[in-house]
Every structure is written in C-alpha cells, then in structure tokens.
Amino acid sequence: MTPAARLSAAMAILDRILGGTPAEQALVNWARASRFAGSGDRNAIRDLVFDALRCRRSHAVLGGGETGRGLILGGLRTAGVDPAPLFTGEGHAPAPIGPEDAGAAPTGAAALDLPDWIFPQLQQDLGDDLAPIAAAMRHRAPVFLRVNRARSTREAVQAELAAEGVETRPHPLAETALEVMTNPRKVQTLAAFTEGRVELQDAASQAVVEALPLTEGMRVLDYCAGGGGKTLAMAGRAKLRLFAHDADPRRMRDLPARATRAGVRVTLSQSADLDRQAPFDLVLTDVPCSGSGSWRRAPEGKWLITPEKLENLLKIQSDILDRAAGLVRAGGWLGYATCSLLTAENRGQIDAFLARQPGWSLHQDRRLTPLDGGDGFYVAVLQRNT
C-alpha cells in the first residue's frame, strides 16, 4: 500500500470507531476484508489509528472536524507534514483538501486532549504536573518486560534478547523491569517469552507488586486477577500459595497457560470458594477504574468514561475493598491498586475505607504518573490490626 492509501484506510477505520465500533474490532474487521495488506501495512495503519485516538480532540480541531479525515489531517499538521501531496484523490489516496478542511489551534482541554468534564478534576488532583502528564499521554506508551526471576536474571535476559536483536535497558521503577528499545513487536516470538523468562508488563504495574510485603510461604489472593499479570509478578518475588479470582472468570482464561509457561502454580477461585479458602495473609485488589493512568495505552477509555460511569466505578471500588477486607487474617495485609490518576479513586477511597472499617491502618501508599516513566498507578498497603 502507498502512504496515501494507508491514510485512507486509517480514515475509514476511525470513522467506524467514531460510530461506536471498538477500536480492536474495527482494525480486525478491516484486516480481514483487506487481505492484500501486508504486516507492514497493518502495523502502520494501526499506529495511525491509535495516534489519532490519543490526540482525538486536538487533531479534530486542527483537521477541521471530528471525522476520520479530520483526525488524520490534524495528525499530519501536528507533525508539520504538508498533507496536500498525499491528498490527491488519485488511486486510493484521500480526496484533495478543500475549504471545509481548514483547521484551528486547539485551546484548553482540547489542547491537552482531555474531556471537558474531567479537566477541572485533573487540574485539582495533578496541579502543575497535569500539562506534562497530558503531553506524555499523547504519545504511545513504552514497551516494558518483567523478568521472571524464578527462571532467569535481568542481566541474563538482557543478553539473550540482545543476541536476538532486541535491545533493552533496566528501568528504575522496578528491579524486574526492562524497557524495550528496539524491535518490540519481535518479543513475543522469542524463546525468552515463549519459555516464560519474560512477560510483557508495564514498569509501574511491576512497581505496584514490589510495594507488597510478600514473604515465603504466604497464602495470597489476587482478588481482581484479570489476565493474571500481577499474580505472576507476585509469584516471581517469593514462593507463595497463590489464588486468583475475578468477578468475570472468563478474564482468567489465559492464566493457566501463562502460569505453566512461567513455572508457577495458581489456584483459580470462584466467588463461592473464597470464604472457605480464607483467611489469606495478603489480598491484592487491583480494582476496576477509570484507566486514566493508562490512557496512552488504551486511548479509547479517555473518551468513553463519563461522570456516571466514574460514580459507578467508585461504588464498585468501595464494595470490593469491604469484601476483600473480610478475607484477610488478623495481622494480614490488604493491597489496593488502580491505574488511575484521580484522587477520588485513590487516596480518597483509602481514607473512606479507614473511616468506615475500624481495626485497619495504612502502611504505605504511592502514586505514579507517566512522568515516572510507566503508566499512572496508585497502590496502598493496609494492615489488619485486629
């Protein structure tokens, strides 16, 4: 495909996304209907689509409208590229630029690619850091690996990957973190990945697990396990008796295979099993949240969150904290984590929990933002005193 044809394809996919089709579904549907497109074309078009979604507001203003065409035009103008040579209307190229394509300079929340309704809340919560954080989230996220210390060391994995053409560097957020500097799409084809020596996991997510007081022999429950990334990260820190639970067990469908690859044993627990399996030495609750700390990785979420959805998430988070607290033994630990930048989902939830749940104390908490290098995350560690 020519560069101009790739732009046309990205515009069509973006129009479907703007019409309500999930981004991944729109990309897969296009690829299935476009067998002529090679892997290079698919990757380039995917990058165009996600770059546009990260910068949806500013690109729409610069490109003359919130359409696939407007977003692609705005992206070219942001990059300082003259779109006229690509918008010729010849072959599969987009139609020539007309007066209706005129753009303007974005201001306010649009300039930072944020929804208007959440802009004041982020200003209050992040202060002077908001602008640089928002700027960071307008670009794709770095690719990080977590070294499985049960199977290798960070230095050995670095050398192994380098021999395969994948250069990495240690990241200070976690002792197990490697940032991939070259050939990130190659990682999942390599033996280091398929044999369980590394997993793809954001460095801030790894830092959350490093904050947990894990020691040999503990009985540990990952209450909101999802795909099990933090479950496996905990297994890499100590020999634990691990249990994984999720309100939707289908989210854990890949965990058994991932655990086998990592050389880890994990018991999958249904909701009805938990009271019988309790008490646990530590329960981690990586709760559903706005995802505001990972908007550069999942940019659709930035435009789908609403005040009503946030209010519902706050209720779910507090319910999970209360339920999980009852599964912790006296003297045991409760971990609370979000990939959110919002105080209401983070320290606000912890303060509210401590106010309504006697017998608990806050051991530590930490907020990470993209300025630290990874996604935005929050972690709090509480101890049950009675």
Buried (B, 14 or more C-beta within 10 A) or exposed (E): BEEBBBBBBBBBBBBBBBEEBEBEEBBEEBBEEBEEBEEEBBEBBBEBBBBBBBBBBBBBBBBBBBBBBBBBBBBBBBEEEEBEEBBEEEEEBBEEBEEEBEBEEBEEBBBBBBBEEBBEBBBEBBEEBBEEBBBBBBEEBBBBBBBBBBBBEBEEBBEBBEEBEBBBEBBEBBBBBBBBEEBBEBBEEBEBBEBBBBBBBBBBBBBBBBBBBBEEEBBBBBBBBBBBBBBBBBBBBBEBBBBBBBEEBEBBEEBBEBBEBBBBEBEBBEEEEBEEBBBBBBBBBBBBBBBBBBBBBBBBBBBEBEEEEBEEBBEBBBEBBEBBBEBBBEEBBBBBBBBBBBBBBBBBBBEBBBEEBEEBEBBEBBBBBBEBBBBBBBBBBBBBEE
